[in-house]
Amino acid sequence: MSLTRDEMRTDFDAAIDRRGTGSLKWDGLRKRFGVEGADFLPMWVADTEFRTPEPVIDALVRRARHGLFGYSAAPAAYFEAIHGWMRRRHGWDVKEEWIASTPGVVCAVNLLIRTLTDRGDGVVIQPPVYYPFRRGVEDNGCRVLVNRLRLDGDRYRMDLEDLERKLPDAKLLILCSPHNPVGRVWSSDELRTLGELCLRHGVTVVSDEIHFDLVFPGHAHTVFAALSQDIAQQSVVCTAASKTFNLPGLQPAITVIPNPRLRRDFAHTLRACGIPEPNAFCLEAVTAAYAHGEDWLAELLAYLEGNRDFLCRFVEAEIPRLRVVRPEATFLAWLDCRALGLESAQLERLLLSKARLVLNQGHTFGPGGEGFVRLNFGCPRRMLEDGLTRLAAAVQSL
């Protein structure tokens, strides 16, 4: 049973001013959208408005007070914390030698494309999907193979028949699980079918599971590499503590590779690209978060569930021309605005000029994203209500 807000020790309702802190979400509006001003409300970048857990802050302060910041080497406690978290939360026994650290999951995905493909190879993505996937494929000289998700009613599904047609021309598939932006938690059956198809065609799977701790009641995440020994040997899992504990600025990503040959090849790429070991603060934050952050996460999930439900009720009652694809995970809502009949540029202009609201436009997530927007509800309830009220007023102005 979810906690009530009164039962929570953490004050997720607290509003914290992030302007002037180098925040991409708050301070990067002019560079990204050509707008600036204190009246703009940014609800685009996928970080949250919540302070990281106190044990993490305490660990970082202790490390800072030590005063020496030489080169770092990951201690045993770092790997023990990761192993314990994966075992407790996901039933996955991760060995230390499987783990490689990278400065962010996007970095890891790009390095894996470089490691596992040759120029001109086909790489499958499943749009509408996190836009750096396409960019990473193209920037590394590969061909994008589109296996578009299908919206059946109010829920997306994989088009496995189309996938099977695409796989003979593919070397790699990039999976987003849970899916950003559509919020699906793929079932173990869906993932197993995808895995077996990829095994049959010799396609390696890179699974971005950065949101895997943020799953709502009624759904269960399945780690792709934990499905079977065969699938583990032909897959790589990328994840991080960053979405769970709001740490993306510390770039705490890990890449988990059970296959020893793939590990050696990836280690060579890391050396060739000069990828450093995690910095001192990243090591402290990840260790503290995974060792001491479980109670805080339970409260966060309850608060996010409340935000999700509030958002769905608000849109249904106050903005009936829009439709919410109800998220099963993440703190991101995928809103169907197609009934407004606006082109992407018109929709963005409406939101910026009328609502002073900054959201991600759906077309940036690829085919199937046109006419949608992504809204970040990882924020205090009052901020969420403000954003939705602005959105409602903009729609009503049409």
C-alpha positions as CSV (number, residue, x, y, z in Angstrom):
1,M,0.0,0.0,0.0
2,S,1.3,3.4,-1.0
3,L,2.4,5.9,1.7
4,T,0.3,9.1,2.2
5,R,2.0,12.4,2.0
6,D,1.5,12.8,5.8
7,E,3.4,9.6,6.4
8,M,6.4,10.7,4.4
9,R,9.5,11.9,6.2
10,T,10.8,13.6,3.1
11,D,9.2,16.9,2.1
12,F,8.7,16.4,-1.7
13,D,6.4,19.4,-1.7
14,A,9.3,21.8,-0.9
15,A,10.0,24.2,-3.8
16,I,13.7,24.7,-4.4
17,D,15.0,27.5,-6.6
18,R,17.5,26.0,-9.1
19,R,18.0,29.1,-11.2
20,G,21.6,30.2,-11.3
21,T,23.0,26.8,-10.4
22,G,24.0,25.8,-14.0
23,S,20.8,23.7,-14.3
24,L,20.2,22.6,-17.9
25,K,16.5,22.5,-17.3
26,W,16.3,26.0,-15.7
27,D,19.3,27.9,-17.0
28,G,19.5,26.4,-20.5
29,L,16.2,27.8,-22.0
30,R,17.7,30.6,-24.1
31,K,20.3,28.3,-25.7
32,R,17.8,25.5,-26.4
33,F,14.5,27.3,-27.0
34,G,15.5,30.9,-27.6
35,V,13.5,32.0,-24.6
36,E,14.4,33.3,-21.1
37,G,12.6,34.9,-18.2
38,A,11.5,34.0,-14.7
39,D,7.9,33.4,-15.8
40,F,8.8,30.3,-17.9
41,L,8.2,27.0,-16.3
42,P,10.5,24.3,-17.6
43,M,9.1,20.7,-17.4
44,W,11.2,19.1,-20.1
45,V,14.6,17.7,-19.0
46,A,14.3,14.3,-17.3
47,D,15.7,15.2,-13.9
48,T,13.5,15.9,-10.9
49,E,12.9,18.9,-8.6
50,F,13.7,16.8,-5.4
51,R,16.8,16.9,-3.2
52,T,18.7,13.7,-3.2
53,P,18.5,11.6,-0.1
54,E,20.2,13.0,3.0
55,P,22.6,10.0,3.4
56,V,23.9,10.9,-0.1
57,I,24.3,14.6,0.7
58,D,26.0,13.7,4.0
59,A,28.5,11.4,2.1
60,L,29.3,14.1,-0.4
61,V,29.8,16.7,2.3
62,R,32.2,14.4,4.2
63,R,34.1,13.7,1.0
64,A,34.4,17.4,0.2
65,R,35.6,18.2,3.7
66,H,38.4,15.7,3.3
67,G,39.8,18.3,0.9
68,L,41.9,16.1,-1.4
69,F,40.5,15.3,-4.8
70,G,43.1,13.1,-6.6
71,Y,42.5,10.4,-9.1
72,S,39.9,7.9,-8.0
73,A,39.7,4.1,-8.0
74,A,36.3,2.5,-7.3
75,P,36.5,0.8,-3.8
76,A,35.0,-2.5,-2.9
77,A,32.1,-0.7,-1.1
78,Y,31.0,0.8,-4.5
79,F,30.7,-2.6,-6.1
80,E,29.1,-4.1,-3.0
81,A,26.4,-1.4,-3.0
82,I,25.6,-2.0,-6.7
83,H,25.5,-5.8,-6.2
84,G,23.3,-5.5,-3.2
85,W,20.9,-3.1,-4.9
86,M,20.5,-5.3,-8.0
87,R,20.0,-8.4,-6.0
88,R,17.4,-6.8,-3.6
89,R,15.5,-4.7,-6.0
90,H,15.7,-6.7,-9.2
91,G,16.7,-10.3,-8.3
92,W,19.8,-10.0,-10.5
93,D,23.1,-11.3,-9.4
94,V,25.6,-8.9,-10.9
95,K,29.3,-9.9,-10.7
96,E,31.9,-7.2,-10.1
97,E,33.8,-8.0,-13.3
98,W,30.7,-7.4,-15.4
99,I,30.5,-3.7,-14.4
100,A,32.1,-0.9,-16.3
101,S,31.5,2.7,-15.5
102,T,30.8,5.5,-18.0
103,P,30.0,9.2,-17.6
104,G,26.3,8.8,-18.4
105,V,24.1,6.2,-20.2
106,V,24.0,8.2,-23.4
107,C,27.8,8.0,-23.5
108,A,27.6,4.2,-22.8
109,V,25.1,3.7,-25.7
110,N,27.3,5.6,-28.1
111,L,30.4,3.7,-27.0
112,L,28.6,0.4,-27.4
113,I,27.4,1.3,-30.9
114,R,31.1,2.0,-31.7
115,T,32.2,-1.3,-30.1
116,L,29.5,-3.6,-31.5
117,T,29.0,-2.4,-35.0
118,D,30.9,-1.4,-38.2
119,R,30.1,1.6,-40.3
120,G,27.0,1.0,-42.4
121,D,25.5,-1.7,-40.1
122,G,21.8,-1.5,-39.3
123,V,20.7,-0.7,-35.7
124,V,17.1,-1.1,-34.7
125,I,15.4,1.5,-32.5
126,Q,11.7,1.6,-31.4
127,P,10.3,5.1,-31.7
128,P,8.8,7.2,-30.4
129,V,11.9,6.8,-28.2
130,Y,14.6,8.7,-26.4
131,Y,16.1,10.9,-29.1
132,P,19.8,10.4,-28.4
133,F,19.4,6.8,-29.7
134,R,18.9,7.9,-33.3
135,R,21.6,10.5,-33.0
136,G,24.0,8.0,-31.6
137,V,23.3,5.5,-34.4
138,E,23.8,8.2,-37.1
139,D,26.8,9.8,-35.5
140,N,28.6,6.5,-35.5
141,G,28.0,5.9,-39.2
142,C,25.3,3.2,-38.9
143,R,21.8,3.0,-40.5
144,V,18.7,3.5,-38.4
145,L,16.2,0.7,-38.7
146,V,12.8,1.9,-37.4
147,N,10.6,-0.7,-35.5
148,R,7.8,1.7,-34.6
149,L,5.8,1.1,-31.5
150,R,2.0,0.8,-32.0
151,L,-0.5,2.6,-29.9
152,D,-3.5,0.3,-29.2
153,G,-6.1,2.3,-27.4
154,D,-4.3,4.0,-24.6
155,R,-1.3,1.6,-24.4
156,Y,1.7,1.0,-26.6
157,R,3.0,-2.4,-27.7
158,M,5.9,-3.6,-29.7
159,D,5.3,-4.6,-33.3
160,L,7.1,-7.9,-33.2
161,E,6.1,-8.9,-36.7
162,D,7.7,-5.8,-38.1
163,L,10.7,-6.4,-35.8
164,E,11.3,-9.9,-37.2
165,R,11.3,-8.4,-40.7
166,K,13.9,-5.8,-39.7
167,L,16.3,-8.1,-37.8
168,P,18.0,-9.9,-40.7
169,D,19.4,-6.5,-41.7
170,A,20.5,-5.5,-38.2
171,K,23.6,-5.9,-36.1
172,L,22.3,-4.2,-32.9
173,L,19.0,-3.3,-31.2
174,I,18.7,-0.5,-28.7
175,L,15.9,-1.3,-26.2
176,C,14.4,1.3,-23.8
177,S,13.1,-0.5,-20.7
178,P,11.1,1.0,-19.1
179,H,10.3,3.0,-22.1
180,N,11.0,6.8,-22.4
181,P,8.8,8.6,-23.3
182,V,5.7,6.3,-23.5
183,G,6.1,4.9,-20.0
184,R,5.6,1.2,-20.8
185,V,7.0,-1.5,-18.5
186,W,7.6,-4.3,-20.9
187,S,6.3,-7.7,-19.7
188,S,8.7,-10.6,-19.3
189,D,6.9,-12.3,-22.2
190,E,7.4,-9.3,-24.5
191,L,11.0,-9.1,-23.6
192,R,11.6,-12.8,-23.9
193,T,10.0,-12.9,-27.4
194,L,12.2,-9.9,-28.4
195,G,15.3,-11.7,-27.0
196,E,14.6,-14.9,-28.8
197,L,14.1,-13.1,-32.1
198,C,17.4,-11.3,-31.6
199,L,19.2,-14.6,-30.7
200,R,17.8,-16.2,-33.8
201,H,19.2,-13.4,-36.0
202,G,22.4,-12.9,-34.2
203,V,21.5,-9.3,-33.1
204,T,23.0,-8.0,-29.8
205,V,20.7,-6.0,-27.6
206,V,21.8,-2.8,-25.7
207,S,19.1,-2.3,-23.0
208,D,18.8,1.2,-21.5
209,E,17.2,0.5,-18.1
210,I,18.0,3.8,-16.4
211,H,14.3,4.2,-15.2
212,F,14.1,0.6,-13.8
213,D,13.7,1.6,-10.2
214,L,10.8,4.0,-10.9
215,V,8.0,1.4,-11.6
216,F,4.5,2.0,-10.3
217,P,2.4,-0.6,-8.4
218,G,0.7,-3.2,-10.6
219,H,3.8,-3.5,-12.8
220,A,7.1,-5.3,-12.4
221,H,10.4,-4.6,-14.3
222,T,12.3,-7.5,-15.8
223,V,16.0,-6.9,-16.3
224,F,16.6,-8.0,-19.9
225,A,19.9,-9.8,-19.3
226,A,18.3,-11.8,-16.5
227,L,15.8,-13.5,-18.8
228,S,18.2,-16.4,-19.7
229,Q,21.8,-17.3,-19.9
230,D,21.7,-17.2,-23.7
231,I,20.1,-13.7,-23.7
232,A,22.6,-12.5,-21.1
233,Q,25.5,-13.5,-23.4
234,Q,24.0,-11.5,-26.3
235,S,23.0,-8.3,-24.4
236,V,24.3,-5.3,-22.4
237,V,22.4,-3.5,-19.7
238,C,23.0,0.3,-19.2
239,T,21.7,1.9,-16.1
240,A,22.4,4.4,-13.4
241,A,21.4,5.8,-10.0
242,S,20.8,9.1,-11.6
243,K,17.0,9.0,-12.3
244,T,16.3,7.2,-9.1
245,F,18.1,9.6,-6.8
246,N,18.3,12.7,-8.9
247,L,22.1,12.5,-9.5
248,P,22.6,13.0,-13.3
249,G,25.0,15.9,-12.8
250,L,27.4,13.4,-11.2
251,Q,27.2,11.1,-14.3
252,P,27.0,7.8,-12.3
253,A,26.2,5.3,-15.1
254,I,27.2,1.7,-15.2
255,T,27.3,-0.8,-18.1
256,V,26.7,-4.4,-17.2
257,I,28.2,-7.0,-19.6
258,P,28.0,-10.7,-18.7
259,N,29.7,-11.8,-22.0
260,P,33.5,-11.8,-21.5
261,R,34.3,-11.2,-25.2
262,L,32.0,-8.2,-25.3
263,R,33.5,-6.9,-22.0
264,R,37.0,-7.1,-23.5
265,D,35.9,-5.3,-26.6
266,F,34.1,-2.6,-24.6
267,A,37.1,-2.1,-22.3
268,H,39.2,-1.5,-25.4
269,T,36.8,1.1,-26.6
270,L,36.9,2.8,-23.2
271,R,40.7,3.0,-23.3
272,A,40.8,4.1,-26.9
273,C,38.4,7.0,-26.1
274,G,40.1,7.9,-22.9
275,I,37.0,7.4,-20.7
276,P,38.0,8.0,-17.1
277,E,37.1,6.2,-13.9
278,P,34.2,7.6,-12.0
279,N,35.0,10.8,-10.1
280,A,35.3,10.9,-6.3
281,F,31.8,12.4,-5.8
282,C,30.2,9.9,-8.2
283,L,31.6,7.0,-6.2
284,E,30.5,8.4,-2.9
285,A,27.0,9.2,-4.1
286,V,26.3,5.9,-5.8
287,T,27.6,3.9,-2.8
288,A,25.5,5.9,-0.3
289,A,22.4,5.9,-2.5
290,Y,22.4,2.2,-3.1
291,A,23.3,1.4,0.5
292,H,21.0,3.8,2.3
293,G,18.4,5.1,-0.2
294,E,15.7,2.4,-0.1
295,D,13.3,4.0,2.4
296,W,13.6,7.4,0.6
297,L,12.8,5.6,-2.8
298,A,9.7,4.1,-1.3
299,E,8.5,7.6,-0.4
300,L,9.5,9.0,-3.8
301,L,7.5,6.3,-5.6
302,A,4.4,7.0,-3.5
303,Y,4.7,10.7,-4.3
304,L,5.3,10.2,-8.0
305,E,2.3,7.9,-8.1
306,G,0.2,10.6,-6.5
307,N,1.5,13.1,-9.1
308,R,0.7,10.7,-12.0
309,D,-2.8,10.2,-10.8
310,F,-3.3,13.9,-10.2
311,L,-2.1,14.6,-13.7
312,C,-4.4,12.0,-15.3
313,R,-7.4,13.3,-13.4
314,F,-6.6,16.9,-14.2
315,V,-6.2,16.3,-17.9
316,E,-9.4,14.3,-18.1
317,A,-11.4,16.9,-16.3
318,E,-9.9,20.2,-17.4
319,I,-8.2,19.5,-20.8
320,P,-10.5,16.8,-22.4
321,R,-9.1,17.5,-25.9
322,L,-5.8,16.0,-24.7
323,R,-5.2,12.4,-23.7
324,V,-2.6,11.0,-21.3
325,V,-0.9,7.7,-22.1
326,R,-0.9,6.6,-18.5
327,P,2.7,5.9,-17.5
328,E,3.5,2.5,-15.9
329,A,6.9,3.8,-14.8
330,T,9.1,6.9,-14.9
331,F,8.2,10.5,-14.0
332,L,7.4,11.4,-17.6
333,A,4.0,11.8,-19.1
334,W,3.3,11.3,-22.8
335,L,0.4,13.6,-23.8
336,D,-1.5,13.1,-27.0
337,C,-2.3,16.6,-28.4
338,R,-3.2,15.5,-31.9
339,A,-6.9,16.5,-31.5
340,L,-5.7,20.1,-31.5
341,G,-4.8,19.8,-35.1
342,L,-1.5,21.7,-34.7
343,E,1.9,21.2,-36.4
344,S,4.8,20.6,-34.0
345,A,6.1,24.2,-34.5
346,Q,2.6,25.6,-33.8
347,L,2.2,23.5,-30.7
348,E,5.6,24.6,-29.3
349,R,4.8,28.2,-30.1
350,L,1.4,27.9,-28.3
351,L,3.1,26.5,-25.2
352,L,5.9,29.0,-25.1
353,S,3.9,32.1,-26.0
354,K,0.6,31.4,-24.3
355,A,1.5,29.1,-21.4
356,R,5.2,30.1,-20.8
357,L,5.6,26.3,-20.5
358,V,8.6,24.4,-21.8
359,L,7.9,20.8,-22.7
360,N,9.6,18.3,-25.1
361,Q,8.0,18.2,-28.5
362,G,7.0,14.7,-29.5
363,H,8.4,14.8,-33.0
364,T,11.9,14.9,-31.6
365,F,11.3,11.3,-30.4
366,G,11.0,10.1,-34.0
367,P,8.2,8.5,-36.0
368,G,4.9,8.3,-34.1
369,G,5.8,11.2,-31.9
370,E,4.2,14.0,-34.0
371,G,1.4,15.7,-32.1
372,F,2.5,14.5,-28.7
373,V,4.5,16.3,-25.9
374,R,6.5,14.9,-23.0
375,L,5.9,16.5,-19.6
376,N,8.1,15.9,-16.5
377,F,5.9,15.4,-13.4
378,G,8.9,14.7,-11.1
379,C,8.2,18.0,-9.2
380,P,6.3,19.3,-6.2
381,R,2.5,18.9,-6.6
382,R,2.0,22.7,-6.6
383,M,4.4,23.1,-9.5
384,L,2.7,20.3,-11.4
385,E,-0.7,22.0,-10.9
386,D,0.8,25.3,-12.1
387,G,2.1,23.6,-15.3
388,L,-1.2,21.8,-16.0
389,T,-3.2,25.0,-15.4
390,R,-1.0,26.8,-17.9
391,L,-1.5,24.0,-20.4
392,A,-5.2,24.1,-19.9
393,A,-5.4,27.9,-20.4
394,A,-3.3,27.6,-23.6
395,V,-5.5,24.9,-25.1
396,Q,-8.7,26.9,-24.1
397,S,-7.3,29.9,-26.0
398,L,-7.5,28.1,-29.3
